């Protein structure tokens, strides 16, 4: 056990956290690329088998793209919650001066919420204009 206790010094842990975070991010990206490639390969293989059997393959499934505003709203809510939690926690633990640092993610979250609402308004206006254009002769 003494071997492990010497490896788990606070400096070692502090150094390993960013290294593990970067390695984890890279591994997630590599996994996403591999899984996406296998999915496309499987779809291609299914289409080839259908063509060999004389069956007309269905058109490839098209993924519906979410509007920009929905992801901005979700990110804004998360950032606002994180900022609020940091502000409260740091103010309680170290005084109001330390709590000011939690305002940074709080205001980033509020900015994302505002941007999401502006994007939604623009999206709705664009959809309304397209509907009006389609109904007019």
N, CA, C and O of each residue as an XYZ file, in Angstrom:
548
protein
N       0.782     -1.196      0.000
C       0.000      0.000      0.000
C       0.835      1.277      0.000
O       0.329      2.299     -0.465
N       2.069      1.296      0.484
C       2.828      2.542      0.478
C       3.090      3.059     -0.930
O       3.269      4.260     -1.132
N       3.112      2.151     -1.903
C       3.343      2.575     -3.280
C       2.219      3.484     -3.761
O       2.475      4.505     -4.400
N       0.979      3.120     -3.458
C      -0.158      3.919     -3.904
C      -0.267      5.231     -3.147
O      -0.678      6.242     -3.718
N       0.089      5.232     -1.886
C      -0.022      6.468     -1.112
C       0.965      7.520     -1.608
O       0.682      8.715     -1.519
N       2.102      7.105     -2.122
C       3.049      8.090     -2.647
C       2.595      8.644     -3.989
O       2.967      9.762     -4.347
N       1.798      7.886     -4.738
C       1.299      8.371     -6.029
C       0.125      9.325     -5.877
O      -0.130     10.127     -6.775
N      -0.581      9.261     -4.786
C      -1.786     10.045     -4.614
C      -1.568     11.307     -3.796
O      -2.402     11.663     -2.964
N      -0.472     11.973     -4.025
C      -0.233     13.249     -3.378
C      -1.104     14.294     -4.056
O      -1.478     14.119     -5.215
N      -1.431     15.357     -3.373
C      -2.297     16.377     -3.977
C      -1.749     16.954     -5.280
O      -2.520     17.239     -6.196
N      -0.447     17.128     -5.378
C       0.135     17.651     -6.613
C      -0.058     16.683     -7.771
O      -0.327     17.100     -8.897
N       0.079     15.401     -7.494
C      -0.101     14.391     -8.535
C      -1.543     14.351     -9.009
O      -1.806     14.254    -10.208
N      -2.463     14.423     -8.082
C      -3.881     14.423     -8.441
C      -4.218     15.672     -9.241
O      -4.927     15.591    -10.245
N      -3.719     16.822     -8.810
C      -3.988     18.071     -9.519
C      -3.419     18.037    -10.931
O      -4.006     18.624    -11.839
N      -2.308     17.375    -11.133
C      -1.707     17.281    -12.451
C      -2.446     16.274    -13.331
O      -2.548     16.456    -14.544
N      -2.959     15.216    -12.715
C      -3.593     14.162    -13.518
C      -4.992     14.526    -13.990
O      -5.452     13.984    -14.995
N      -5.678     15.417    -13.306
C      -7.055     15.759    -13.691
C      -7.126     16.359    -15.096
O      -7.921     15.872    -15.900
N      -6.334     17.397    -15.444
C      -6.440     17.920    -16.809
C      -5.959     16.916    -17.864
O      -6.486     16.883    -18.976
N      -4.970     16.108    -17.517
C      -4.480     15.106    -18.470
C      -5.578     14.097    -18.765
O      -5.817     13.756    -19.924
N      -6.246     13.618    -17.720
C      -7.334     12.664    -17.912
C      -8.507     13.297    -18.658
O      -9.155     12.625    -19.460
N      -8.792     14.566    -18.412
C      -9.886     15.243    -19.102
C      -9.602     15.334    -20.599
O     -10.483     15.061    -21.415
N      -8.386     15.713    -20.963
C      -8.035     15.813    -22.387
C      -8.068     14.430    -23.042
O      -8.621     14.267    -24.129
N      -7.474     13.440    -22.378
C      -7.489     12.075    -22.936
C      -8.916     11.554    -23.075
O      -9.241     10.898    -24.065
N      -9.770     11.839    -22.093
C     -11.166     11.416    -22.166
C     -11.888     12.069    -23.325
O     -12.662     11.410    -24.020
N     -11.650     13.362    -23.549
C     -12.272     14.055    -24.676
C     -11.841     13.477    -26.012
O     -12.656     13.303    -26.918
N     -10.543     13.179    -26.127
C     -10.032     12.582    -27.362
C     -10.641     11.202    -27.577
O     -11.022     10.860    -28.697
N     -10.736     10.407    -26.513
C     -11.332      9.070    -26.631
C     -12.807      9.144    -27.022
O     -13.277      8.319    -27.806
N     -13.536     10.110    -26.492
C     -14.943     10.273    -26.863
C     -15.058     10.640    -28.336
O     -15.930     10.123    -29.035
N     -14.188     11.530    -28.819
C     -14.227     11.912    -30.230
C     -13.899     10.727    -31.132
O     -14.572     10.509    -32.139
N     -12.877      9.968    -30.780
C     -12.505      8.800    -31.583
C     -13.639      7.781    -31.603
O     -13.948      7.212    -32.650
N     -14.253      7.551    -30.455
C     -15.370      6.602    -30.379
C     -16.535      7.066    -31.249
O     -17.146      6.253    -31.942
N     -16.848      8.355    -31.223
C     -17.943      8.878    -32.037
C     -17.648      8.702    -33.524
O     -18.549      8.374    -34.296
N     -16.412      8.915    -33.930
C     -16.044      8.751    -35.334
C     -16.169      7.288    -35.751
O     -16.698      6.993    -36.822
N     -15.691      6.378    -34.919
C     -15.750      4.952    -35.243
C     -17.197      4.476    -35.312
O     -17.571      3.764    -36.245
N     -18.017      4.864    -34.332
C     -19.419      4.436    -34.316
C     -20.168      5.002    -35.529
O     -20.962      4.296    -36.150
N     -19.922      6.253    -35.862
C     -20.567      6.847    -37.041
C     -20.164      6.140    -38.322
O     -20.998      5.914    -39.199
N     -18.895      5.791    -38.435
C     -18.435      5.069    -39.624
C     -19.060      3.693    -39.735
O     -19.446      3.267    -40.824
N     -19.161      3.001    -38.621
C     -19.780      1.678    -38.641
C     -21.257      1.763    -38.990
O     -21.778      0.897    -39.693
N     -21.936      2.797    -38.508
C     -23.352      2.977    -38.827
C     -23.535      3.203    -40.325
O     -24.417      2.606    -40.941
N     -22.710      4.058    -40.909
C     -22.801      4.300    -42.355
C     -22.465      3.041    -43.148
O     -23.103      2.751    -44.161
N     -21.462      2.295    -42.687
C     -21.090      1.058    -43.362
C     -22.240      0.047    -43.316
O     -22.506     -0.629    -44.309
N     -22.914     -0.060    -42.185
C     -24.042     -0.976    -42.048
C     -25.191     -0.569    -42.963
O     -25.796     -1.423    -43.611
N     -25.496      0.711    -43.025
C     -26.555      1.185    -43.919
C     -26.209      0.881    -45.372
O     -27.072      0.459    -46.142
N     -24.952      1.093    -45.747
C     -24.514      0.819    -47.118
C     -24.637     -0.674    -47.427
O     -25.093     -1.054    -48.505
N     -24.233     -1.503    -46.488
C     -24.317     -2.954    -46.671
C     -25.779     -3.395    -46.840
O     -26.079     -4.236    -47.688
N     -26.680     -2.831    -46.042
C     -28.101     -3.164    -46.150
C     -28.653     -2.762    -47.514
O     -29.429     -3.504    -48.115
N     -28.263     -1.611    -47.993
C     -28.737     -1.157    -49.309
C     -28.218     -2.076    -50.412
O     -28.956     -2.396    -51.343
N     -26.956     -2.507    -50.320
C     -26.402     -3.414    -51.330
C     -27.141     -4.748    -51.341
O     -27.453     -5.276    -52.409
N     -27.422     -5.293    -50.168
C     -28.133     -6.566    -50.084
C     -29.534     -6.417    -50.672
O     -29.999     -7.302    -51.390
N     -30.205     -5.314    -50.375
C     -31.544     -5.091    -50.926
C     -31.485     -4.997    -52.449
O     -32.358     -5.538    -53.127
N     -30.489     -4.332    -52.994
C     -30.361     -4.214    -54.454
C     -30.068     -5.566    -55.097
O     -30.578     -5.869    -56.176
N     -29.237     -6.385    -54.426
C     -28.933     -7.712    -54.963
C     -30.182     -8.586    -55.014
O     -30.315     -9.419    -55.911
N     -31.096     -8.407    -54.066
C     -32.321     -9.194    -54.034
C     -33.403     -8.611    -54.925
O     -34.481     -9.193    -55.045
N     -33.141     -7.489    -55.544
C     -34.104     -6.867    -56.435
C     -35.128     -6.003    -55.729
O     -36.112     -5.586    -56.339
N     -34.916     -5.735    -54.486
C     -35.826     -4.887    -53.722
C     -35.336     -3.451    -53.830
O     -34.145     -3.168    -53.701
N     -36.274     -2.561    -54.067
C     -35.909     -1.145    -54.133
C     -35.612     -0.656    -52.719
O     -36.508     -0.634    -51.875
N     -34.372     -0.265    -52.451
C     -34.040      0.166    -51.077
C     -34.732      1.484    -50.758
O     -34.890      2.340    -51.628
N     -35.135      1.637    -49.524
C     -35.753      2.906    -49.138
C     -34.710      4.021    -49.179
O     -33.512      3.762    -49.062
N     -35.161      5.240    -49.343
C     -34.190      6.335    -49.326
C     -33.524      6.420    -47.964
O     -34.130      6.071    -46.951
N     -32.291      6.877    -47.932
C     -31.594      6.966    -46.644
C     -32.364      7.867    -45.673
O     -32.925      8.891    -46.062
N     -32.374      7.469    -44.435
C     -33.076      8.251    -43.417
C     -32.376      9.591    -43.223
O     -31.156      9.667    -43.082
N     -33.175     10.622    -43.221
C     -32.614     11.949    -43.011
C     -32.897     12.365    -41.578
O     -34.029     12.300    -41.098
N     -31.858     12.784    -40.925
C     -32.008     13.224    -39.546
C     -32.582     14.627    -39.536
O     -32.145     15.506    -40.280
N     -33.564     14.813    -38.684
C     -34.174     16.131    -38.561
C     -33.265     16.985    -37.692
O     -32.918     16.617    -36.570
N     -32.896     18.115    -38.229
C     -31.980     18.999    -37.507
C     -32.768     19.859    -36.524
O     -33.758     20.496    -36.885
N     -32.313     19.862    -35.294
C     -32.977     20.683    -34.292
C     -32.671     22.147    -34.557
O     -31.574     22.489    -34.997
N     -33.637     23.005    -34.291
C     -33.354     24.439    -34.450
C     -32.262     24.880    -33.497
O     -32.074     24.302    -32.426
N     -31.540     25.924    -33.911
C     -30.427     26.423    -33.122
C     -30.855     26.882    -31.728
O     -30.122     26.734    -30.750
N     -32.051     27.436    -31.669
C     -32.461     28.030    -30.399
C     -32.648     26.991    -29.290
O     -32.467     27.309    -28.114
N     -33.005     25.759    -29.645
C     -33.256     24.774    -28.593
C     -31.963     24.393    -27.865
O     -31.962     24.235    -26.645
N     -30.869     24.248    -28.607
C     -29.610     23.908    -27.933
C     -29.066     25.116    -27.169
O     -28.455     24.957    -26.113
N     -29.283     26.305    -27.692
C     -28.821     27.491    -26.960
C     -29.582     27.649    -25.658
O     -29.009     28.015    -24.632
N     -30.877     27.371    -25.705
C     -31.665     27.469    -24.478
C     -31.208     26.445    -23.444
O     -31.057     26.765    -22.265
N     -30.990     25.219    -23.895
C     -30.545     24.174    -22.965
C     -29.185     24.535    -22.370
O     -28.989     24.428    -21.159
N     -28.247     24.960    -23.215
C     -26.926     25.359    -22.715
C     -27.028     26.566    -21.787
O     -26.312     26.649    -20.790
N     -27.913     27.493    -22.114
C     -28.100     28.668    -21.272
C     -28.645     28.319    -19.902
O     -28.222     28.887    -18.895
N     -29.592     27.377    -19.862
C     -30.129     26.956    -18.571
C     -29.060     26.273    -17.725
O     -28.971     26.507    -16.519
N     -28.252     25.432    -18.358
C     -27.188     24.743    -17.618
C     -26.169     25.751    -17.094
O     -25.797     25.707    -15.921
N     -25.718     26.653    -17.955
C     -24.713     27.640    -17.523
C     -25.267     28.567    -16.444
O     -24.552     28.923    -15.507
N     -26.529     28.957    -16.567
C     -27.129     29.808    -15.552
C     -27.188     29.081    -14.217
O     -26.899     29.671    -13.176
N     -27.560     27.810    -14.239
C     -27.600     27.019    -13.010
C     -26.225     26.867    -12.389
O     -26.067     26.995    -11.175
N     -25.224     26.592    -13.225
C     -23.849     26.465    -12.718
C     -23.382     27.790    -12.118
O     -22.794     27.813    -11.037
N     -23.645     28.882    -12.817
C     -23.228     30.192    -12.320
C     -23.906     30.562    -11.015
O     -23.279     31.107    -10.106
N     -25.189     30.260    -10.933
C     -25.915     30.553     -9.706
C     -25.388     29.710     -8.548
O     -25.194     30.214     -7.442
N     -25.160     28.426     -8.811
C     -24.632     27.532     -7.769
C     -23.236     27.977     -7.321
O     -22.943     27.996     -6.126
N     -22.374     28.335     -8.283
C     -21.025     28.800     -7.925
C     -21.073     30.088     -7.120
O     -20.346     30.246     -6.139
N     -21.931     31.002     -7.538
C     -22.028     32.271     -6.830
C     -22.454     32.050     -5.382
O     -21.860     32.608     -4.459
N     -23.483     31.237     -5.192
C     -23.966     30.986     -3.831
C     -22.923     30.229     -3.007
O     -22.635     30.604     -1.870
N     -22.359     29.164     -3.583
C     -21.403     28.345     -2.839
C     -20.153     29.130     -2.466
O     -19.675     29.043     -1.335
N     -19.625     29.894     -3.415
C     -18.405     30.647     -3.122
C     -18.674     31.795     -2.159
O     -17.810     32.135     -1.350
N     -19.863     32.399     -2.233
C     -20.205     33.480     -1.297
C     -20.333     32.952      0.114
O     -19.878     33.587      1.066
N     -20.959     31.775      0.255
C     -21.133     31.199      1.582
C     -19.791     30.746      2.152
O     -19.521     30.948      3.335
N     -18.951     30.134      1.317
C     -17.694     29.572      1.808
C     -16.632     30.632      2.071
O     -15.949     30.581      3.094
N     -16.482     31.602      1.150
C     -15.345     32.522      1.239
C     -15.735     33.997      1.287
O     -14.856     34.857      1.231
N     -16.980     34.305      1.385
C     -17.397     35.705      1.434
C     -17.894     36.183      0.084
O     -17.690     35.539     -0.945
N     -18.541     37.314      0.117
C     -19.187     37.846     -1.081
C     -18.185     38.182     -2.182
O     -18.519     38.117     -3.366
N     -16.944     38.546     -1.795
C     -15.943     38.894     -2.806
C     -15.606     37.693     -3.681
O     -15.390     37.847     -4.883
N     -15.559     36.513     -3.102
C     -15.255     35.306     -3.873
C     -16.430     34.901     -4.730
O     -16.240     34.303     -5.790
N     -17.637     35.209     -4.301
C     -18.829     34.843     -5.052
C     -18.975     35.569     -6.365
O     -19.737     35.146     -7.234
N     -18.245     36.665     -6.519
C     -18.320     37.435     -7.766
C     -17.866     36.591     -8.951
O     -18.356     36.787    -10.063
N     -16.945     35.661     -8.741
C     -16.445     34.841     -9.850
C     -17.528     33.919    -10.416
O     -17.446     33.499    -11.570
N     -18.513     33.615     -9.628
C     -19.622     32.801    -10.129
C     -20.544     33.566    -11.059
O     -21.361     32.972    -11.763
N     -20.412     34.888    -11.059
C     -21.249     35.695    -11.956
C     -20.856     35.527    -13.419
O     -21.675     35.757    -14.310
N     -19.608     35.129    -13.676
C     -19.168     34.963    -15.071
C     -19.993     33.891    -15.779
O     -20.597     34.187    -16.810
N     -20.047     32.643    -15.266
C     -20.895     31.669    -15.961
C     -22.384     32.010    -15.872
O     -23.156     31.641    -16.756
N     -22.788     32.708    -14.817
C     -24.184     33.111    -14.697
C     -24.577     34.029    -15.853
O     -25.612     33.822    -16.486
N     -23.761     35.037    -16.128
C     -24.079     35.960    -17.208
C     -23.885     35.334    -18.589
O     -24.569     35.714    -19.539
N     -22.961     34.378    -18.711
C     -22.848     33.641    -19.971
C     -24.139     32.871    -20.218
O     -24.653     32.857    -21.336
N     -24.659     32.235    -19.182
C     -25.923     31.508    -19.303
C     -27.076     32.424    -19.663
O     -27.900     32.080    -20.510
N     -27.143     33.581    -19.032
C     -28.203     34.538    -19.350
C     -28.069     35.004    -20.798
O     -29.068     35.158    -21.501
N     -26.830     35.227    -21.240
C     -26.608     35.615    -22.639
C     -27.065     34.542    -23.614
O     -27.649     34.851    -24.652
N     -26.800     33.277    -23.285
C     -27.257     32.183    -24.140
C     -28.780     32.099    -24.166
O     -29.367     31.820    -25.212
N     -29.421     32.337    -23.027
C     -30.880     32.342    -22.996
C     -31.452     33.459    -23.865
O     -32.429     33.250    -24.584
N     -30.851     34.633    -23.800
C     -31.305     35.755    -24.631
C     -31.085     35.433    -26.105
O     -31.965     35.671    -26.932
N     -29.905     34.889    -26.439
C     -29.630     34.527    -27.831
C     -30.603     33.453    -28.317
O     -31.038     33.489    -29.468
N     -30.943     32.508    -27.458
C     -31.902     31.470    -27.818
C     -33.278     32.042    -28.086
O     -33.961     31.612    -29.016
N     -33.697     33.018    -27.272
C     -35.022     33.615    -27.496
C     -35.038     34.452    -28.772
O     -36.050     34.483    -29.471
N     -33.938     35.128    -29.088
C     -33.856     35.880    -30.343
C     -33.881     34.919    -31.532
O     -34.566     35.176    -32.521
N     -33.138     33.816    -31.439
C     -33.143     32.815    -32.505
C     -34.529     32.223    -32.697
O     -34.948     31.989    -33.831
N     -35.252     31.977    -31.600
C     -36.605     31.417    -31.706
C     -37.532     32.401    -32.399
O     -38.330     32.014    -33.252
N     -37.427     33.662    -32.036
C     -38.266     34.675    -32.677
C     -37.983     34.734    -34.173
O     -38.913     34.795    -34.977
N     -36.711     34.718    -34.554
C     -36.353     34.740    -35.977
C     -36.840     33.478    -36.686
O     -37.315     33.545    -37.820
N     -36.724     32.324    -36.018
C     -37.177     31.054    -36.595
C     -38.688     31.080    -36.812
O     -39.173     30.650    -37.859
N     -39.433     31.585    -35.825
C     -40.893     31.664    -35.955
C     -41.304     32.630    -37.055
O     -42.234     32.344    -37.809
N     -40.624     33.777    -37.161
C     -40.939     34.734    -38.218
C     -40.661     34.150    -39.602
O     -41.433     34.358    -40.538
N     -39.565     33.427    -39.723
C     -39.210     32.795    -40.990
C     -40.241     31.727    -41.367
O     -40.650     31.639    -42.525
N     -40.659     30.919    -40.391
C     -41.670     29.884    -40.644
C     -43.001     30.520    -41.016
O     -43.686     30.030    -41.914
N     -43.381     31.605    -40.341
C     -44.620     32.305    -40.648
C     -44.574     32.883    -42.056
O     -45.559     32.801    -42.790
N     -43.437     33.468    -42.443
C     -43.299     34.027    -43.789
C     -43.395     32.930    -44.853
O     -43.992     33.145    -45.907
N     -42.814     31.760    -44.586
C     -42.892     30.654    -45.540
C     -44.317     30.135    -45.653
O     -44.751     29.783    -46.750
N     -45.063     30.078    -44.541
C     -46.461     29.646    -44.592
C     -47.298     30.624    -45.371
O     -48.131     30.223    -46.184
N     -47.085     31.927    -45.131
C     -47.837     32.953    -45.864
C     -47.520     32.923    -47.343
O     -48.401     33.125    -48.179
N     -46.270     32.673    -47.666
C     -45.839     32.614    -49.059
C     -46.466     31.404    -49.754
O     -46.832     31.484    -50.926
N     -46.591     30.292    -49.040
C     -47.167     29.066    -49.616
C     -48.673     29.202    -49.807
O     -49.226     28.605    -50.731
N     -49.350     29.973    -48.957
C     -50.820     30.079    -49.066
C     -51.243     31.126    -50.088
O     -52.368     31.068    -50.585
N     -50.390     32.066    -50.412
C     -50.733     33.086    -51.395
C     -50.486     32.564    -52.802
O     -49.485     31.889    -53.047
N     -51.400     32.874    -53.740
C     -51.223     32.386    -55.118
C     -50.152     33.093    -55.886
O     -49.912     32.771    -57.050
